[in-house]
Amino acid sequence: MTDTSPSAGTGTFFGLPVHHVGYAVDDLDKAILRAVNTLGAGPFFRMNDIPLAATSQGEPAMFLHSAAFGQCGSMALEFMQIKRCEPATVADSMRQPTPGLNHIGFVAPSLTEARDELEAMGVPAFLQARIGDIEFTMHDARAVCGHNIEVHADNSGIRGFWQQVRDASIGWDGTEPIRSPSM
């Protein structure tokens, strides 16, 4: 198995290396600037109203959010401002205090196997989504660890996107803390 985490050597959770940590926030730009100014994190690549094709339990679903992706040392971060979630199962699972930890993200060689393993552990999937060739599922792990788990399929799209984030952080001088990703 190839280690696709942004930084090698991180621990594992559910048998997968931690890929990124995702926080729900009320104001995306304020969260970014706070992380830049207090933690030296960044730069962040901001995406507005991410157009996901999503389902929940095989039915159409909505997960409308804007997000920003950056590095804080060796840890990859995602800040997301959730705007609308449907159906109620998705809204309930995504509803967490803000600002706060929403999910821990992983990349798996087989999304189906990871999803099935988490389901067998009592960590149910509540959202399946795709944007381009980036595909992921969200699992409700709040009863197990207090937050959701996001699992991405390993492919060149997810690796390339996060490589762009990591590369921008190397030697970053603090200028242009909010950027648009090249996709």
N, C-alpha and C positions, 0 to 999 in steps of 0.2 A: 504494500500500500504506500502510495506517495504522500508525504506530509504536505498538505496544501494550506496549512495555517500560515498567517502572515509572518509568524516568528517560530522557528523550530525550537523545540525544547520546552514548550508549554505542557502542562499536565493534561490528563485526559478526563473526560466525563462521559459516561455511557459508552466507553470504549473509543471515543473519538477525540482528537486534539481540539482544544478550544480555538476557535477561529476568530471570533470577535464578541464584544460585549455591547448589547443594545439597550439604550435608555430612552424612555418616553419623557418628553419635555413639553411644556406649554408654549414656549417661544423658541423656535429653532435657532434664530440668529443670536439671541441672548445666550443660549446654551453653548453655542460654538465659541463665542467671544469669551465667555467665562472659562471654558476649558483652555483656550489659547492663553489667556492672561494669567490664570492661576496654576495651570499644569504644564504649560509649554507644549500642549498638544497641537497637532495640525501639520499642514493646512487641512481644511475640510472641503470635500467635494459635495456640493449641495444639489439635490434633485427635488423639484417641486411637483406635487400631485402625481406621484409615480403611477403610470398606467399599467396596473397589474391585471392579468387575466386570472381570476380567482374562483375557487369553488370551496364549499364546505359540505361535507357529507354527500358529495356528488351533485350538489345543487349550486347554481350561481351564487357568488358571494361578492362582497365589497370590502376592500381594505384600502381606503384612500388615505394617503399620508404623504408628507414631505419628509425627506431624510438627508442627513449629512454624514459623511464617512471620512474618518481621519485616523491618525496614529497618535498614541500617547506612549512614547518609548517603544517597547516591543509589542504593546497591546493595540489591536485594531478596535476602533470605537464606531458605533453608529448612534446618532441622535435622531429620534423620529418624533414628528408632531402629527399625531393621529387626528384625522378630520372626520372620517365616517367609516363605520364598520357595520356590516350586515351579513347574515342574519344575527339574531340575538345571541346565539352561541359564540359567534366571532366577537361581537361587541363585549360580551361578558368576559371572555378570556383575555381580551386586549385591555380591558379596563383595569388599570393599576395606578397607584398614586404617582403624581408627577411633581417634581422630577423624580424619577426612580428607575430602578432596574426593571426592564421589560423582558429581556431574553438574553440567553447565551447562545451564540451561533456556532455551528459546526459545519464542516464540509465532509461529505461521505462519498466513498467510491460508488456505492449503490444507494440511491435515495430510497428505493423500495425496501431494501433490507434494513436500513436504519429506521425507517418509519415503522416497519413491522416489529422490529426489536423494541422500539419505544412503546408501541401499542401493547406488546406482550408484558412489558414492565408496568403497565397501568398508566402510561403517559400518552393520552389520546391525541391524535391529530385533530385540529379544529379548522385548519385552513391549508389549502394547497394553492400555490400561486406561481406565475411565470411572467417574466418580462424578457423578451428576446429569448436567448438560450439559457438564461439564468432561471432555475427552477428551485423552489423550496417548499417546505411544509413547516407549519407552526404547531407545536405540541403544548398542551396545557400541563405543565409540570409544577404548577403552583402548590399542589398538595405535597409534592416530594421535596421541592427546594425553594419555593416562594416566587418563582418566575417561570416564564415560558422558555421553551427550547425551540430554536430555529435550525433546521437542517437543510443545507443546500446540496444539490447534486454537484459532484466534482466535474468541472469541464473547463474549457479554455476561457469561456466568458467570465466565470466567477474568479478564476485565477488571474486573468488579465486585468479585471477591474481593480481587485485588491492590490495587485502589483503596482498599478498606477498610484494608488493611495500611498503605499509604502515608499515607492521611489520618490514621491514628492516630499516626503517627510525627511529624507536623508539630506542633511546639510541645510535644512530649511532655515531661513533667516528671519522669519516672522512676518514677512510681507505677504500681501494678498492671502489673508487667512481663509477666505471663503471663495471657492472656485467652482467652475462647472466641469463635470467630467467629460473626457473625450470618449465617446462610445463607438 
